[in-house]
Amino acid sequence: MMRAEPPASATLHARHGRYPQATSVEDFRRNLAAVQQRIASACGRVGRDPASVRLLPVSKTFDEAHLRLAYAAGCRLLGENKVQEAQRKWQAMSDLADLQWSVIGHLQTNKAKQVARFASEFQALDSLRVAEALDRRLQIEGRQLDVFVQVNTSGEASKYGLEPHAVAGFLQALPAFPALRVRGLMTLALFSADVARVRPCFVRLRELRERLRDHAPAGVSLEELSMGMSGDFEIAIEEGATVVRVGQAIFGARAMPDDYYWPSADQPSTT
Ligand SMILES: *Cc1c(COP(=O)(O)O)cnc(C)c1O
């Protein structure tokens, strides 16, 4: 297949095919160490402490056997994009008592019940209906949930998340849902190989956080910024990410084209 090499300044999105499948605990250990090294280098460039960045391994599309290898390599929190898939894996792996689950994809109200049962973190909150449904189910379960408010920083109509101007009002409504522990903001950057178009998405999220921080209602924290994935997490860290969500650089390239998860006009088909 003919494909032009991306320019040196490009993000790694265009090179996803280069991540080999991890098929042993050793592979996972090596990949995790390599990602931690990339995190440390990015932190070094901007004078940040690598301990201020949490790595969230994203296991979506990979099967239970691979998730168990990741667990054996030390992963104790895994990110999943789709609720049904996450719930299935949670059930299958319930023997691993200290394994926790982060739901990082869009949630429909009718799936809130499931998330309230098994997730320890939900990163894609963008509607009060979902907040209310989650809170109600969490109260029944006697649980709490860490949540991130998802913001659309790319301006793409196809992306989930609140418009930046709507976030302040949204945050004011969240103290009504005491089972939700609001930790910060989350975004997906424009899916592009062009750094000059990706970085402004991360800058937008950080600047929004700076603006809103002092006005957030009591109990609503904006300390965390979840942004950056395999192809762009170094840029996100340079712009202040405290959580990076990394799948392919740990598990290997996904068979599924990425526009299955992020329908986007910007993105050429990766198949
Ligand atoms: C899949 C996914 C990621 C990780 O993407 P990779 O390219 O596998 O690193 C990050 N965030 C969200 C919301 C995702 O769905």
PDBQT file of the ligand as one rigid body, heavy atoms in Angstrom, charges set to zero:
ROOT
HETATM    1  C1  LIG A 301      -9.489   4.486  22.111  1.00  0.00    +0.000 C 
HETATM    2  C2  LIG A 301      -9.463   5.737  22.900  1.00  0.00    +0.000 A 
HETATM    3  C3  LIG A 301      -8.243   6.264  23.349  1.00  0.00    +0.000 A 
HETATM    4  C4  LIG A 301      -6.901   5.600  23.077  1.00  0.00    +0.000 C 
HETATM    5  O1  LIG A 301      -6.544   5.687  21.719  1.00  0.00    +0.000 OA
HETATM    6  P1  LIG A 301      -5.190   4.955  21.225  1.00  0.00    +0.000 P 
HETATM    7  O2  LIG A 301      -4.977   5.435  19.863  1.00  0.00    +0.000 OA
HETATM    8  O3  LIG A 301      -5.472   3.495  21.302  1.00  0.00    +0.000 OA
HETATM    9  O4  LIG A 301      -4.133   5.332  22.199  1.00  0.00    +0.000 OA
HETATM   10  C5  LIG A 301      -8.280   7.436  24.081  1.00  0.00    +0.000 A 
HETATM   11  N1  LIG A 301      -9.448   8.052  24.371  1.00  0.00    +0.000 NA
HETATM   12  C6  LIG A 301     -10.647   7.571  23.979  1.00  0.00    +0.000 A 
HETATM   13  C7  LIG A 301     -11.883   8.305  24.331  1.00  0.00    +0.000 C 
HETATM   14  C8  LIG A 301     -10.691   6.400  23.227  1.00  0.00    +0.000 A 
HETATM   15  O5  LIG A 301     -11.877   5.917  22.815  1.00  0.00    +0.000 OA
ENDROOT
TORSDOF 0
